[in-house]
Amino acid sequence: MLAAAFNFVPAAKFQEAPAENLPFIDAVFDLAFMGLVMHETDDALAALRQAYRVTTRRLAVLEWPDEEQPFGPPRSDRLSSEQITSLALQARFKEVKPVRLQNLVLYQLEH
């Protein structure tokens, strides 16, 4: 995914790190984006806690909906909206706004 991202934004600096252990100082970003990552993490709550730690305002999470689709990960790997909301609140986010897109869901998590 990093190679694809670099092709779209060649001037950007990309850094690979586990979502559960981000190598950034606290409150360094206004906004963070987790694109199709949550269902891949070993510990989704730890990943959200790290995202909360490094952001000051908002986290955007793009994920597959919890439904059968002819593409994407198996349904057993997907998180429900209720699961993502519960994890976000446990990670100290104050508000979770899901926005249904055509094939995905964008969650706006607010500090």
Buried (B, 14 or more C-beta within 10 A) or exposed (E): EEEEEEEEEEEEEEEEEEBBEBEBEEEEBEEBEBEBBBBEBEBBBBBBBBBBBBBEEBBBBBBBBBEEEEEBEEEEEBBEBEBBBBBBBEBEBEEBEBEEEEEBBBBBBEB
